[in-house]
Amino acid sequence: MSEGAGEVWKVGELARSTGLTVRTLHHYDQVGLVQPSGRTVAGHRLYDAGDVQRLYQVVGLRALGLSLDAVRAVLAGPPNVQTLLHEHLARLDQQLIALRAVRRRVAAVVAGADTAGTPATADLLDLIREVITVDETVSSYINARTPPVPDPTFYRSAADAVAAPPETLAYVVAFDRSGRQPDALCVVDVDEGSPEFGSVVGWTELPTTGDELHHFGWNACSSALMHAGHHGGPDGLQRRFLVLPGLRSSNVHIYDTHPDPRAPRLHKSITPEELSAKAGYSRPHTLHCGPDGLFLSCLGGGDGADGPGGIALLDHDTFDVMRAFETDRGPQYMAYDAWWHLTQNTLITSEWGTPSMIEDGVVPELLLGNRYGHRLHFWDLSKGIHQQSVDLGADQQMVLEIRPAHDPDASWGYVGVVVSTTDLSASVWRWHRDDANGQWTADKVITIPAEPAAVEDLPPALRPFGAVPPLVSDINLSVDDRMLYVSCWGTGDFKQYDVSDPARPREVGSVRLGGIVSRAAHPTAPGEPLAGGPQMVEVSRDGRRMYLTNSLYGTWDDQFYPDGVGAWMAKLDTDPVDGGLTIDERFFPHGGDFRGRRVHQVRLEGGDASSDSYCYPS
């Protein structure tokens, strides 16, 4: 803060001075309620005394119980801080009068009890009535300060999410393949108006080594508007904590993104022993906020068992491991991803393999024997009871990423299959409910063929086949359910499909980065062949931006890219209606930006296409 008549505050200074979070101030700026009057040369927000007055008006009106929309309407008229101050003071006076009255009453009861040796029952009954009345008076102020939906990034519908302000930060997990250095949660500036756009602006290392961070997720998302169980403490429920499972170590670390979203702080850790003892699982993989708790899918069993894998439930607020989700798992043994049709009480899970099947790379004998996962499982979400399996065919090996429609009334979604042992192709399947009998079924809607290649250009694992398989390792569906994105980690292709007709996807865009043979360069560094390929993909809520990273899993990286996979992140832009993909040449963090680590999943500030499910139709 600068001194004197013209004093100004940076956003972090104002947050510390007021007790508000940086995220809240950013949101007030983005929605036009409190916009800073200035910027530093580097582009950082600067608030002056007039902005502080405006901020007080917003906070004061919120304290009187007004919604943000109502606050905006009030402030659209001539500002009158004095009137608001008088109204605020009058409300506080009412509460003080009520508190003083009940204090006098309690003092009288105490005096009577001291004389008689015990309080009179009639006095206690009167006191209870007075305490309840005063509690209602005071809590009306407290509740007004804590609105029913305290976090503006909880959206009632997909349309609300699409219309929200764009992300300014991306969280990316980075792991050390050797296990000697700690893995890290890094923060990348994705604000296109920022002078630090495309740079790593935050770096927080884990307290442990050898974790191999893979997937991760938020403690809460838009689905919290429907299901019970969240409390959130005195600040109300917020999209605040990132839960980071260690796929190799079975540690789970929880990081708090408040008060500074660029500097997450360790909040809590869950040990492998707790996960095993309370849920019977190990090797945690994917996390989603859901009914009854946080759903943490795990590949391995407890106490050193290879399986079955399944889902551990964590407490929404304390993050304690509560129990296993499954009460009757039926034939399910292998695990991977999990997601749901929330309004239809249906959970869907997929299959990769047990830890011994993936730990040291693809096992050729298991793959050619069709031993990896090839089924989808459908569950009663509220009871944890297995209801149906859908087998995609034994040759459809490794059924991975699940992407249900965001429309809560829809009963369909997509899942990617890594490879077919029949012809090395990859595919995307659409599951849906059969209207005739109410059962779930799945149809192949996209097939991507393998590409012939010279044997000398292939890693040893692929030389017997003389071809590069696409290896579909991730898919993602835009929030408006219009565009489907497919990562082909083997060939280096990143494909875009129009799925306005969900049963008939139509390819409308494609780019190539990296690839086992092609090693296609990023246009920012045309002389640097890229290893790895588009792997994890995250899509912005408005569907205009895609963020890609290039590492799959440490041992698999080494198997398919034996001369090194490196580390890079790319951003692509699109027209969310007509499609078409363009690589953003301004955005290419890579190599030393990630301090010798490899990068995997991305999560966007305020949510993204694969973090949230919605409760109400658009």
Secondary structure, DSSP 8 states (H G I E B T S, - for coil): ---STT--EEHHHHHHHHS--HHHHHHHHHTTSS--SEE-TT--EEE-HHHHHHHHHHHHHHHTT--HHHHHHHHTS---HHHHHHHHHHHHHHHHHHHHHHHHHHHHHHHHHHHHSS--HHHHHHHHHHHHHHHHHHHHHHHHHS-SS--TT--SSHHHHHHS----EEEEEEE-TTSSS--EEEEEE--TTSTTTTSEEEEEE-SSSS--B---EES--GGGGTSS----GGG---S-EEEEEBTTT--EEEEE--S-TTS-EEEEEE-HHHHHHHHSEEEEEEEEEETTEEEEEEEEESTT-----EEEEE-TTT--EEEES-SB-TT------EEEEGGGTEEEE-B---HHHHTTS--HHHHHTT-S--EEEEEETTTTEEEEEEE--TTEEEEEEEEE-SSTT--EEEEEEEEETTTS-EEEEEEEE-TTT--EEEEEEEEE--EE--GGGS-TTTTTTTEE---EEEEEE-TTS-EEEEEETTTTEEEEEE-SSTTS-EEEEEEE-B-TTT-B--TTSTTS---S-S-SEEE-TTSSEEEEE----HHHHHHHSTT----BEEEEEE-TTT--EEE-TT---BGGGGTT-EEEEEEETT--TTT---SS--
